[in-house]
Amino acid sequence: MQPSTTGQNRTAALTAFFQEQLRQRPQLREEHFLDAVKDAMDMDVLLITGMRDEAPVATFSHLVPNSRLLEVNIQATKETRRVRGGCQKSDDNDDGREHNNKNGSWDITALGHSPSFLFRNDLAGNEAAKKFVETHLLAFFHDNLQQLSSMVRSVPDFPCSGIDFRHVLDISQLPGGLDLCTSLLQAHFTGDWAKVHSVVCCEVGGLVFASALALRVGVSLVLIREAGKLPPPTISVIKSPSHISASASADPKGKRIEMGLNILPRGASVVVVDDVLATGETLCAVLQLLDEAGISAENVNVMVVTEFPVHRGRELLRRRGFGRVKIQSLLVFDSA
């Protein structure tokens, strides 16, 4: 018992020290992160593993807006970690996380957020790691993503001065653009399309890509529209203005969005598709509406064509209770 107790005391002391440092320097986490990635700021993809900070992609992605930040959560049973020297006793919870009582593996629901990928690292050797990289990570370096990125042209000072607008919808107006985009949305989805009940979209940007994707994967399309544009019965919520809408309009008030009542069965698995994730206000309203319809966050996956991490949309969603929603984006840009 003594080694375990000593280890626990050391962990408690280090935690207390860090919390005191954090009290004196509130930006300490950000400083540590930037120090860790300072030599990789020009990389297209940055991988995070083993970070104890909660929801690192939501927390830190705005600091590296030119890069795609991915969290790979590595799981192994307690027995595996003990054999490898990472756990001194089979019943020790050495990292403070909750574990599954049946097999000793990490319980992902205890994380409070949804990592980009899960890797179960219980096999000896490196073959499992190689297969994981080939299956999940190499796709981010394929030429087809670069081809899609080249279709998003930049429009300076639109819709107002100081905004560098990325014309994401222009993808659909270019030869082969819509087909390329929907094929990538289908291929990059980390869930199981066979278990998806519907694709959900909010007008107007999401409708362009969501309708083509729903047709491609053979599921129904659920429309979310501005209130008053769908026949009753409907359910609705308030949607705050998006980043671009707020910049272009003098009216800061939000509008209501709605969807048909009972269009989705309670507990159905859905994929929300949108063209852009910036501040997260639109997506937050969509998730609130789905919650009203009986679709919990655990049953929602989000796929966006383009993400702008500088606006901290993921962080807003996490603050508002949607941290466990799995969010994927095809492209990442540092401007709107």
Secondary structure, 3 states (H helix, E strand, C coil): CHHHHHHHHHHHHHHHHHHHHHHHCCCHHHHHHHHHHHHHCCCCEEEECCCCCCCHHHHHHHHCCCCEEEEEEEECCHHHHHHCCCCCCCCCCCCCCCECCCCCCECHHHHCCCCCEEEECCCCCCHHHHHHHHHHHHHHHCHHHHHHHHCCEEEECCCCCCCEEEEHHHHHHCCCHHHHHHHHHHHHCCCCHHHCCEEEEECCHHHHHHHHHHHHHCCEEEEEEECCCCCCCEEEEEECCCHHHHHHCCCCCCEEEEEECCCCCCCCCEEEEEEEECCCHHHHHHHHHHHHCCCCHHHEEEEEEEECHHHCHHHHHHHCCCCCCEEEEEEECCCC
